[in-house]
Amino acid sequence: MQLTAPAAPAAAPHATVTDPAAPRTAPAASRTGARDADGMAVASFILGLLGLLVLNLFLGPIALVLAAVALGRGTTRRGRAVLGLALGVADLVVLVALMQADHTVSWSF
């Protein structure tokens, strides 16, 4: 198992220069970063939705953070990230409303 990336081979002294106008492919790191941001957007949506039912004290802030990070990284699933952000806020609003009604942090159906 290798934990680090292999070292890049040294350029040969007779290496050719590529055309700077030639199209470049996206590096693997940017594709992985976009995929991670998309996953965070979906996770924030799911956790925000789940937080409306249970554990809204924990799942609401997690949904907020994941949505903010996904939007900051430029996710392609912007709608899901915004919904995750809205549901995270809704989780906290529901928590505050139920705390005012029951005078406790925990609540049940």
VOTORFI-351391 format. One record per atom (N, C-alpha, C): residue in three letters; atom name; x, z, y. Coordinates in steps of 0.2 Angstrom, whole numbers, plus 5000, padded with zeros to 4 digits. Example, Ala and Ser with C-alpha at 12.3 -4.5 7.8 and 13.67 -1.06 7.14 Angstrom:
+-----+------+------+------+------+
! res ! atom !   px !   pz !   py !
+-----+------+------+------+------+
! ALA !    N ! 5066 ! 5039 ! 4972 !
! ALA !   CA ! 5062 ! 5039 ! 4978 !
! ALA !    C ! 5066 ! 5039 ! 4984 !
! SER !    N ! 5064 ! 5035 ! 4989 !
! SER !   CA ! 5068 ! 5036 ! 4995 !
! SER !    C ! 5064 ! 5039 ! 5000 !
+-----+------+------+------+------+
This chain:
+-----+------+------+------+------+
! res ! atom !   px !   pz !   py !
+-----+------+------+------+------+
! MET !    N ! 5004 ! 5000 ! 4994 !
! MET !   CA ! 5000 ! 5000 ! 5000 !
! MET !    C ! 5004 ! 5000 ! 5006 !
! GLN !    N ! 5003 ! 4995 ! 5011 !
! GLN !   CA ! 5007 ! 4995 ! 5017 !
! GLN !    C ! 5003 ! 4997 ! 5023 !
! LEU !    N ! 5006 ! 5002 ! 5026 !
! LEU !   CA ! 5002 ! 5005 ! 5032 !
! LEU !    C ! 5004 ! 5001 ! 5039 !
! THR !    N ! 5009 ! 4997 ! 5039 !
! THR !   CA ! 5011 ! 4994 ! 5045 !
! THR !    C ! 5011 ! 4986 ! 5044 !
! ALA !    N ! 5010 ! 4983 ! 5049 !
! ALA !   CA ! 5010 ! 4975 ! 5049 !
! ALA !    C ! 5017 ! 4973 ! 5047 !
! PRO !    N ! 5018 ! 4968 ! 5043 !
! PRO !   CA ! 5024 ! 4965 ! 5041 !
! PRO !    C ! 5028 ! 4962 ! 5048 !
! ALA !    N ! 5034 ! 4963 ! 5048 !
! ALA !   CA ! 5038 ! 4960 ! 5054 !
! ALA !    C ! 5037 ! 4953 ! 5054 !
! ALA !    N ! 5037 ! 4950 ! 5060 !
! ALA !   CA ! 5036 ! 4943 ! 5061 !
! ALA !    C ! 5043 ! 4940 ! 5060 !
! PRO !    N ! 5043 ! 4934 ! 5057 !
! PRO !   CA ! 5050 ! 4931 ! 5055 !
! PRO !    C ! 5053 ! 4929 ! 5062 !
! ALA !    N ! 5060 ! 4929 ! 5062 !
! ALA !   CA ! 5063 ! 4927 ! 5068 !
! ALA !    C ! 5062 ! 4919 ! 5069 !
! ALA !    N ! 5062 ! 4917 ! 5075 !
! ALA !   CA ! 5061 ! 4910 ! 5077 !
! ALA !    C ! 5068 ! 4907 ! 5075 !
! ALA !    N ! 5067 ! 4901 ! 5072 !
! ALA !   CA ! 5073 ! 4897 ! 5071 !
! ALA !    C ! 5076 ! 4894 ! 5077 !
! PRO !    N ! 5083 ! 4893 ! 5078 !
! PRO !   CA ! 5085 ! 4890 ! 5084 !
! PRO !    C ! 5083 ! 4883 ! 5085 !
! HIS !    N ! 5081 ! 4880 ! 5080 !
! HIS !   CA ! 5079 ! 4873 ! 5082 !
! HIS !    C ! 5071 ! 4872 ! 5082 !
! ALA !    N ! 5068 ! 4878 ! 5083 !
! ALA !   CA ! 5060 ! 4878 ! 5083 !
! ALA !    C ! 5058 ! 4873 ! 5089 !
! THR !    N ! 5052 ! 4870 ! 5088 !
! THR !   CA ! 5049 ! 4866 ! 5093 !
! THR !    C ! 5045 ! 4869 ! 5097 !
! VAL !    N ! 5044 ! 4867 ! 5103 !
! VAL !   CA ! 5040 ! 4870 ! 5108 !
! VAL !    C ! 5033 ! 4867 ! 5108 !
! THR !    N ! 5028 ! 4871 ! 5108 !
! THR !   CA ! 5021 ! 4869 ! 5107 !
! THR !    C ! 5018 ! 4867 ! 5114 !
! ASP !    N ! 5013 ! 4863 ! 5114 !
! ASP !   CA ! 5010 ! 4860 ! 5120 !
! ASP !    C ! 5006 ! 4866 ! 5123 !
! PRO !    N ! 5007 ! 4868 ! 5129 !
! PRO !   CA ! 5004 ! 4874 ! 5132 !
! PRO !    C ! 4996 ! 4872 ! 5133 !
! ALA !    N ! 4995 ! 4865 ! 5133 !
! ALA !   CA ! 4988 ! 4863 ! 5134 !
! ALA !    C ! 4984 ! 4863 ! 5128 !
! ALA !    N ! 4987 ! 4864 ! 5122 !
! ALA !   CA ! 4984 ! 4864 ! 5115 !
! ALA !    C ! 4979 ! 4870 ! 5115 !
! PRO !    N ! 4973 ! 4869 ! 5112 !
! PRO !   CA ! 4969 ! 4874 ! 5111 !
! PRO !    C ! 4972 ! 4880 ! 5106 !
! ARG !    N ! 4970 ! 4886 ! 5108 !
! ARG !   CA ! 4973 ! 4891 ! 5104 !
! ARG !    C ! 4967 ! 4895 ! 5100 !
! THR !    N ! 4968 ! 4897 ! 5095 !
! THR !   CA ! 4963 ! 4901 ! 5091 !
! THR !    C ! 4963 ! 4908 ! 5093 !
! ALA !    N ! 4958 ! 4911 ! 5093 !
! ALA !   CA ! 4957 ! 4919 ! 5095 !
! ALA !    C ! 4961 ! 4923 ! 5090 !
! PRO !    N ! 4965 ! 4927 ! 5092 !
! PRO !   CA ! 4969 ! 4932 ! 5088 !
! PRO !    C ! 4964 ! 4936 ! 5083 !
! ALA !    N ! 4967 ! 4938 ! 5078 !
! ALA !   CA ! 4963 ! 4942 ! 5073 !
! ALA !    C ! 4961 ! 4948 ! 5076 !
! ALA !    N ! 4965 ! 4951 ! 5080 !
! ALA !   CA ! 4963 ! 4958 ! 5083 !
! ALA !    C ! 4957 ! 4957 ! 5088 !
! SER !    N ! 4956 ! 4952 ! 5091 !
! SER !   CA ! 4950 ! 4951 ! 5096 !
! SER !    C ! 4944 ! 4950 ! 5092 !
! ARG !    N ! 4944 ! 4947 ! 5086 !
! ARG !   CA ! 4938 ! 4946 ! 5082 !
! ARG !    C ! 4937 ! 4952 ! 5079 !
! THR !    N ! 4941 ! 4956 ! 5077 !
! THR !   CA ! 4940 ! 4963 ! 5074 !
! THR !    C ! 4937 ! 4967 ! 5079 !
! GLY !    N ! 4940 ! 4967 ! 5085 !
! GLY !   CA ! 4937 ! 4971 ! 5090 !
! GLY !    C ! 4930 ! 4970 ! 5092 !
! ALA !    N ! 4928 ! 4963 ! 5092 !
! ALA !   CA ! 4921 ! 4961 ! 5093 !
! ALA !    C ! 4917 ! 4964 ! 5088 !
! ARG !    N ! 4919 ! 4963 ! 5082 !
! ARG !   CA ! 4915 ! 4965 ! 5076 !
! ARG !    C ! 4914 ! 4973 ! 5076 !
! ASP !    N ! 4919 ! 4977 ! 5078 !
! ASP !   CA ! 4919 ! 4984 ! 5079 !
! ASP !    C ! 4913 ! 4986 ! 5084 !
! ALA !    N ! 4913 ! 4982 ! 5090 !
! ALA !   CA ! 4909 ! 4983 ! 5095 !
! ALA !    C ! 4902 ! 4982 ! 5093 !
! ASP !    N ! 4901 ! 4976 ! 5089 !
! ASP !   CA ! 4894 ! 4975 ! 5086 !
! ASP !    C ! 4892 ! 4980 ! 5082 !
! GLY !    N ! 4896 ! 4983 ! 5077 !
! GLY !   CA ! 4894 ! 4988 ! 5073 !
! GLY !    C ! 4892 ! 4994 ! 5077 !
! MET !    N ! 4896 ! 4996 ! 5082 !
! MET !   CA ! 4894 ! 5002 ! 5086 !
! MET !    C ! 4888 ! 5001 ! 5089 !
! ALA !    N ! 4886 ! 4995 ! 5092 !
! ALA !   CA ! 4879 ! 4994 ! 5095 !
! ALA !    C ! 4874 ! 4995 ! 5090 !
! VAL !    N ! 4875 ! 4992 ! 5084 !
! VAL !   CA ! 4869 ! 4993 ! 5078 !
! VAL !    C ! 4869 ! 5001 ! 5076 !
! ALA !    N ! 4875 ! 5004 ! 5076 !
! ALA !   CA ! 4875 ! 5011 ! 5074 !
! ALA !    C ! 4871 ! 5015 ! 5079 !
! SER !    N ! 4873 ! 5014 ! 5086 !
! SER !   CA ! 4869 ! 5017 ! 5091 !
! SER !    C ! 4862 ! 5017 ! 5091 !
! PHE !    N ! 4860 ! 5011 ! 5089 !
! PHE !   CA ! 4852 ! 5009 ! 5089 !
! PHE !    C ! 4849 ! 5013 ! 5083 !
! ILE !    N ! 4853 ! 5013 ! 5077 !
! ILE !   CA ! 4850 ! 5017 ! 5071 !
! ILE !    C ! 4850 ! 5024 ! 5072 !
! LEU !    N ! 4856 ! 5027 ! 5075 !
! LEU !   CA ! 4856 ! 5034 ! 5076 !
! LEU !    C ! 4851 ! 5036 ! 5082 !
! GLY !    N ! 4850 ! 5032 ! 5087 !
! GLY !   CA ! 4845 ! 5034 ! 5092 !
! GLY !    C ! 4838 ! 5034 ! 5089 !
! LEU !    N ! 4837 ! 5029 ! 5085 !
! LEU !   CA ! 4830 ! 5029 ! 5082 !
! LEU !    C ! 4829 ! 5035 ! 5077 !
! LEU !    N ! 4834 ! 5037 ! 5073 !
! LEU !   CA ! 4834 ! 5042 ! 5068 !
! LEU !    C ! 4834 ! 5049 ! 5072 !
! GLY !    N ! 4837 ! 5049 ! 5078 !
! GLY !   CA ! 4837 ! 5055 ! 5082 !
! GLY !    C ! 4830 ! 5057 ! 5085 !
! LEU !    N ! 4826 ! 5052 ! 5085 !
! LEU !   CA ! 4819 ! 5054 ! 5088 !
! LEU !    C ! 4815 ! 5058 ! 5083 !
! LEU !    N ! 4817 ! 5058 ! 5076 !
! LEU !   CA ! 4814 ! 5062 ! 5071 !
! LEU !    C ! 4818 ! 5068 ! 5069 !
! VAL !    N ! 4824 ! 5068 ! 5068 !
! VAL !   CA ! 4828 ! 5074 ! 5066 !
! VAL !    C ! 4835 ! 5074 ! 5070 !
! LEU !    N ! 4837 ! 5080 ! 5071 !
! LEU !   CA ! 4844 ! 5081 ! 5073 !
! LEU !    C ! 4845 ! 5078 ! 5080 !
! ASN !    N ! 4840 ! 5078 ! 5084 !
! ASN !   CA ! 4841 ! 5074 ! 5091 !
! ASN !    C ! 4846 ! 5078 ! 5095 !
! LEU !    N ! 4848 ! 5084 ! 5094 !
! LEU !   CA ! 4853 ! 5087 ! 5098 !
! LEU !    C ! 4860 ! 5084 ! 5097 !
! PHE !    N ! 4861 ! 5082 ! 5090 !
! PHE !   CA ! 4868 ! 5079 ! 5089 !
! PHE !    C ! 4867 ! 5071 ! 5089 !
! LEU !    N ! 4862 ! 5068 ! 5086 !
! LEU !   CA ! 4862 ! 5061 ! 5086 !
! LEU !    C ! 4861 ! 5057 ! 5093 !
! GLY !    N ! 4857 ! 5061 ! 5097 !
! GLY !   CA ! 4856 ! 5058 ! 5104 !
! GLY !    C ! 4863 ! 5057 ! 5108 !
! PRO !    N ! 4867 ! 5062 ! 5108 !
! PRO !   CA ! 4873 ! 5060 ! 5112 !
! PRO !    C ! 4878 ! 5056 ! 5108 !
! ILE !    N ! 4878 ! 5056 ! 5102 !
! ILE !   CA ! 4882 ! 5051 ! 5098 !
! ILE !    C ! 4880 ! 5044 ! 5099 !
! ALA !    N ! 4873 ! 5043 ! 5099 !
! ALA !   CA ! 4870 ! 5036 ! 5101 !
! ALA !    C ! 4872 ! 5034 ! 5108 !
! LEU !    N ! 4872 ! 5039 ! 5113 !
! LEU !   CA ! 4874 ! 5037 ! 5119 !
! LEU !    C ! 4881 ! 5035 ! 5120 !
! VAL !    N ! 4886 ! 5038 ! 5116 !
! VAL !   CA ! 4893 ! 5037 ! 5117 !
! VAL !    C ! 4894 ! 5030 ! 5113 !
! LEU !    N ! 4891 ! 5029 ! 5107 !
! LEU !   CA ! 4893 ! 5023 ! 5104 !
! LEU !    C ! 4890 ! 5017 ! 5108 !
! ALA !    N ! 4884 ! 5018 ! 5111 !
! ALA !   CA ! 4881 ! 5012 ! 5115 !
! ALA !    C ! 4886 ! 5011 ! 5121 !
! ALA !    N ! 4888 ! 5016 ! 5124 !
! ALA !   CA ! 4893 ! 5015 ! 5130 !
! ALA !    C ! 4899 ! 5012 ! 5128 !
! VAL !    N ! 4902 ! 5014 ! 5123 !
! VAL !   CA ! 4908 ! 5010 ! 5120 !
! VAL !    C ! 4907 ! 5003 ! 5118 !
! ALA !    N ! 4902 ! 5002 ! 5115 !
! ALA !   CA ! 4900 ! 4995 ! 5113 !
! ALA !    C ! 4899 ! 4991 ! 5119 !
! LEU !    N ! 4896 ! 4993 ! 5124 !
! LEU !   CA ! 4895 ! 4989 ! 5130 !
! LEU !    C ! 4901 ! 4988 ! 5134 !
! GLY !    N ! 4905 ! 4993 ! 5134 !
! GLY !   CA ! 4912 ! 4993 ! 5137 !
! GLY !    C ! 4916 ! 4988 ! 5134 !
! ARG !    N ! 4916 ! 4987 ! 5127 !
! ARG !   CA ! 4920 ! 4982 ! 5123 !
! ARG !    C ! 4917 ! 4975 ! 5123 !
! GLY !    N ! 4911 ! 4974 ! 5126 !
! GLY !   CA ! 4908 ! 4968 ! 5127 !
! GLY !    C ! 4905 ! 4965 ! 5120 !
! THR !    N ! 4901 ! 4969 ! 5117 !
! THR !   CA ! 4897 ! 4967 ! 5111 !
! THR !    C ! 4893 ! 4961 ! 5112 !
! THR !    N ! 4892 ! 4957 ! 5107 !
! THR !   CA ! 4888 ! 4952 ! 5107 !
! THR !    C ! 4881 ! 4954 ! 5106 !
! ARG !    N ! 4880 ! 4960 ! 5103 !
! ARG !   CA ! 4873 ! 4963 ! 5102 !
! ARG !    C ! 4871 ! 4967 ! 5108 !
! ARG !    N ! 4871 ! 4965 ! 5114 !
! ARG !   CA ! 4870 ! 4969 ! 5120 !
! ARG !    C ! 4863 ! 4972 ! 5120 !
! GLY !    N ! 4858 ! 4969 ! 5117 !
! GLY !   CA ! 4851 ! 4971 ! 5117 !
! GLY !    C ! 4851 ! 4978 ! 5113 !
! ARG !    N ! 4854 ! 4977 ! 5107 !
! ARG !   CA ! 4854 ! 4983 ! 5102 !
! ARG !    C ! 4858 ! 4989 ! 5106 !
! ALA !    N ! 4863 ! 4988 ! 5109 !
! ALA !   CA ! 4867 ! 4993 ! 5112 !
! ALA !    C ! 4863 ! 4996 ! 5118 !
! VAL !    N ! 4859 ! 4992 ! 5122 !
! VAL !   CA ! 4855 ! 4995 ! 5127 !
! VAL !    C ! 4849 ! 4999 ! 5124 !
! LEU !    N ! 4847 ! 4996 ! 5119 !
! LEU !   CA ! 4841 ! 5000 ! 5115 !
! LEU !    C ! 4844 ! 5007 ! 5112 !
! GLY !    N ! 4850 ! 5007 ! 5110 !
! GLY !   CA ! 4853 ! 5013 ! 5107 !
! GLY !    C ! 4855 ! 5018 ! 5113 !
! LEU !    N ! 4856 ! 5015 ! 5119 !
! LEU !   CA ! 4857 ! 5019 ! 5125 !
! LEU !    C ! 4851 ! 5022 ! 5127 !
! ALA !    N ! 4845 ! 5018 ! 5127 !
! ALA !   CA ! 4839 ! 5021 ! 5129 !
! ALA !    C ! 4836 ! 5026 ! 5124 !
! LEU !    N ! 4837 ! 5025 ! 5117 !
! LEU !   CA ! 4835 ! 5029 ! 5112 !
! LEU !    C ! 4839 ! 5036 ! 5112 !
! GLY !    N ! 4845 ! 5035 ! 5114 !
! GLY !   CA ! 4849 ! 5041 ! 5115 !
! GLY !    C ! 4847 ! 5046 ! 5120 !
! VAL !    N ! 4845 ! 5043 ! 5126 !
! VAL !   CA ! 4842 ! 5046 ! 5132 !
! VAL !    C ! 4835 ! 5049 ! 5130 !
! ALA !    N ! 4831 ! 5045 ! 5126 !
! ALA !   CA ! 4824 ! 5048 ! 5124 !
! ALA !    C ! 4825 ! 5053 ! 5119 !
! ASP !    N ! 4830 ! 5053 ! 5115 !
! ASP !   CA ! 4832 ! 5059 ! 5110 !
! ASP !    C ! 4832 ! 5065 ! 5114 !
! LEU !    N ! 4836 ! 5065 ! 5119 !
! LEU !   CA ! 4838 ! 5071 ! 5123 !
! LEU !    C ! 4831 ! 5073 ! 5127 !
! VAL !    N ! 4827 ! 5068 ! 5130 !
! VAL !   CA ! 4821 ! 5070 ! 5133 !
! VAL !    C ! 4816 ! 5073 ! 5128 !
! VAL !    N ! 4816 ! 5071 ! 5122 !
! VAL !   CA ! 4811 ! 5074 ! 5117 !
! VAL !    C ! 4814 ! 5081 ! 5116 !
! LEU !    N ! 4820 ! 5082 ! 5115 !
! LEU !   CA ! 4823 ! 5088 ! 5114 !
! LEU !    C ! 4821 ! 5093 ! 5119 !
! VAL !    N ! 4822 ! 5091 ! 5126 !
! VAL !   CA ! 4821 ! 5096 ! 5131 !
! VAL !    C ! 4813 ! 5097 ! 5131 !
! ALA !    N ! 4809 ! 5092 ! 5130 !
! ALA !   CA ! 4802 ! 5093 ! 5130 !
! ALA !    C ! 4800 ! 5098 ! 5125 !
! LEU !    N ! 4802 ! 5097 ! 5119 !
! LEU !   CA ! 4801 ! 5102 ! 5113 !
! LEU !    C ! 4804 ! 5109 ! 5114 !
! MET !    N ! 4809 ! 5109 ! 5117 !
! MET !   CA ! 4812 ! 5116 ! 5119 !
! MET !    C ! 4808 ! 5120 ! 5124 !
! GLN !    N ! 4805 ! 5116 ! 5129 !
! GLN !   CA ! 4801 ! 5119 ! 5133 !
! GLN !    C ! 4794 ! 5121 ! 5130 !
! ALA !    N ! 4792 ! 5118 ! 5125 !
! ALA !   CA ! 4785 ! 5119 ! 5122 !
! ALA !    C ! 4786 ! 5125 ! 5117 !
! ASP !    N ! 4792 ! 5125 ! 5113 !
! ASP !   CA ! 4793 ! 5130 ! 5108 !
! ASP !    C ! 4797 ! 5136 ! 5110 !
! HIS !    N ! 4801 ! 5135 ! 5115 !
! HIS !   CA ! 4806 ! 5140 ! 5117 !
! HIS !    C ! 4811 ! 5141 ! 5112 !
! THR !    N ! 4813 ! 5135 ! 5109 !
! THR !   CA ! 4819 ! 5136 ! 5104 !
! THR !    C ! 4822 ! 5129 ! 5103 !
! VAL !    N ! 4828 ! 5129 ! 5101 !
! VAL !   CA ! 4832 ! 5122 ! 5100 !
! VAL !    C ! 4829 ! 5118 ! 5094 !
! SER !    N ! 4827 ! 5122 ! 5089 !
! SER !   CA ! 4825 ! 5118 ! 5083 !
! SER !    C ! 4817 ! 5117 ! 5083 !
! TRP !    N ! 4815 ! 5112 ! 5080 !
! TRP !   CA ! 4808 ! 5111 ! 5080 !
! TRP !    C ! 4806 ! 5108 ! 5073 !
! SER !    N ! 4800 ! 5108 ! 5071 !
! SER !   CA ! 4797 ! 5105 ! 5065 !
! SER !    C ! 4791 ! 5102 ! 5067 !
! PHE !    N ! 4789 ! 5098 ! 5062 !
! PHE !   CA ! 4782 ! 5094 ! 5063 !
! PHE !    C ! 4776 ! 5099 ! 5062 !
+-----+------+------+------+------+
